[in-house]
Amino acid sequence: MSKINSKLLACILSLSLLTGCAHFTKHDTNPIPPTNRLIVFTSHKSEVYAPIIKEFELRTGISVEVQAGGTTEMLGKIKNGEEADVMFGGDIQNYTYYNDYIEPYVASESSSLDFRYLEHHDSYTFFSQLPLVFIYNNKLVNNQRAPQKWSDFCDKSWKGKISFADPHTSGTSISILNAFMTLNDPTYIDKFYQQLDGHVASGSGDVIREISTGTRLIGITLEETAKKAMLTDTNITMVYPDYLFVISDGSFLVKNAKNAENAKKFIDFTISKDAQQFLSSTMYRRSVRQDINQLTALTDLADYQNLVPWSNFRQEEILQLWDISTKINK
């Protein structure tokens, strides 16, 4: 592909992502239900949830009220009894600690999901796959020196040069710490915290900004986030690590939801072929359906030999170890 065509493609993809103007291929108009209200709690960014919800509203006539925030924040609100019908987004590992607030539901097209995403199909529904990747500023870091292994982040030469978001606000950071603990042991959190040299970004979005500007040189983020940034930012390069961890996000029906039937329709829509094709072709997210072709720009996970299963560390345990590290290293 010529450089001109490559730049043109990047501009088109970038415009689609920024404006949310990529279109679904068809409209299946369903009868409007007796109640046309739905409350969705989501931890997705607006660029992810907005086009999905807009299309759902157009097809069903259901009016959706959205409350967005961090995964921990949204799950906490559900636990505290705030009215919600659906939780949409967040690492499904976190769902297991909120089983008392989940109403079992099997999505209508669950038979079309890859068999790997049917293990807990009655409790929650998978939405997409999000590998963790390394990123670095290619103007300030030579590609031969860039981190290739998880252990590289504890190399003293990178102390004070790593961008990492506060795990109390970033679900991605929780997953990153979980990965370190899975590969090593809980004490690795303290080693990694010392490498930050007292600097913690307020949110995961700041990681891209800090590395792009050179405030920090290296970091860990989601493949989706890195790929989107690279469309418009030539300072950032992405590396698949030596051991690959894949976050699976999803949705669930909230127990005693007032608009349960509408919630089921929404969950069904999130794994419909149209919705999954949309997220795969425009968002750099990996579909959980077996009949969706992924972007050629993404490495085929089936060819990756070092896929690592997650450990069973609880979020509360991870945050407790993090908080201990922040106190003893002040």
Secondary structure by P-SEA (a helix, b strand, c coil): ccaaaaaaaaaaaaaaaaacccccccccccccccccbbbbbcccccccaaaaaaaaaaaccbbbbbbbccaaaaaaaaaacccccccccccccccccccccccccccccccccccccccccccccccbbbbbbcccccccccccccccccccccccccccccccccccccaaaaaaaaaaaaacccaaaaaaaaaacccccccccaaaaaaaacccccccccaaaaaaaacccccbbbbbccbbbbbbbbccccccccaaaaaaaaaaaaacaaaaaaaaacccccccccccccccccccccccccccccccccaaaaaaaaaaaaaaac
